[in-house]
Amino acid sequence: MTGRKSKQDDAPRGGRARSVAELLPEAGRASFRKFGFVQHAIVSRWGEIVGQRYAGVSAPESIRFPQGKRSDGTLTLTVASAHAPMMQHVLPEIVERVNRFFGYSAVARVAIRQGVVAKAAPKPAAPELKPVPVELGESLRAVGDPELRAVLESLARGIATSESLPVLGRVKA
């Protein structure tokens, strides 16, 4: 190495932050296929496919197809043990929803395995957006940097939404 920097090194890095799954789609796809999933989206979108009620007590484990086919497979579900009888009653509906998701008759049977279903982490609630107070909004228009302006507006919204903030640094006499 010569120790010299190229023009590429001096260029600012840009773009949006990307997930590891987006950067390495083949690695995830290979691992999902190893465990029986032709399409990994069934795992990540299970709540959309079967609904939150059933997704809370079940999780797809694998899909096994007959030799040389990509249809009429067996979907294996892990179901919380107390909910297994209820899930047996709704299996035809689950098969219909999964096949609708795939767009063809991918699943013909469902096998239930009782076990512990990991709960998905709840999504954080969206913050309430209140308008920036007029007296603060005018002073922020003079800020030239759009990122700094956005951060300052966010700070102003936070201050506007809190009713009473403790005052630090004052000594009572």
Protein Blocks (a to p, Z undefined) as FASTA:
>chain_A
ZZiacfklmpccedjdddfklmmmmlmmmmmmmnopablklmmmmmmmnopklmmmgccf
bdcddehiaehiacdddddfklmmmmmmmmmmmmmmmmmmnopafbfbdcdddddddddd
ddddddddddddfklmmmmmmpmblklmmmmmmmmmmmmmpmbdcdehiacZZ
